[in-house]
């Protein structure tokens, strides 16, 4: 159907925008919930595959492989390009994950040569670069890629993964011009690693039916050091 094989989803009124494995963004009308209708797409172009989508107000943010693009939704069926941000380093690529606060958008791009991933703070709408954090080999010895992000109270929590390591990273963004990596906590294998914040806890999904719960306050109070085995996570299960 119209909503099959979506990798990431966001909505605006009766419209759903989703990234798919092929790399394009599909536009679906869900006014009739029993019969969603695909209206069109934002095709994959020079910026590579679409990885993440987020609607904020009447703007659609799409994290393409090599750039962040914001679209106006004055006509929700046909999003129109408003602004674009592309990292100066042409080697950088996005994997997944967009977060927002009242005034900023957060996204990460990895340098495919050094395997180090930078964290960017952009202004909403204009996508002007406000600040960025670039790790060094001394602060992040493993090349982990961001899977998802969520913002709460001056902090951005990101799930990150490699072929053998998984963790939650906490970035301080209260000073948007100088974001910093504050804490890291290892967690068990979570697969796609979608993350949400709710009432002081972080919930991280797994490919299986498990849901991992972590204490956000405990994580954000840790000093920055190498992640150890998870001590604040509880194994939970989805229930119908």
Secondary structure, DSSP 8 states (H G I E B T S, - for coil): -TTTTEEEEEEETTEEEEEETTS-EEEEE-SSTTS-EEEEEE--BTTB-EEEEEEETTEEEEEESS-EEEEE-TTTTS-EEEEEE--SSTTEE--S-EEE-SSEEEEEEEETTT--EEEEEEETTT--EEEEEE--TTT--S--EEEEEEEETTEEEEEEE-SS-EEEEEEE-SSGGG-EEEEEEE----TT--EEEETTEEEEE-SSSEEEEEEHHHHHTS-S----S-SSEEEEE---
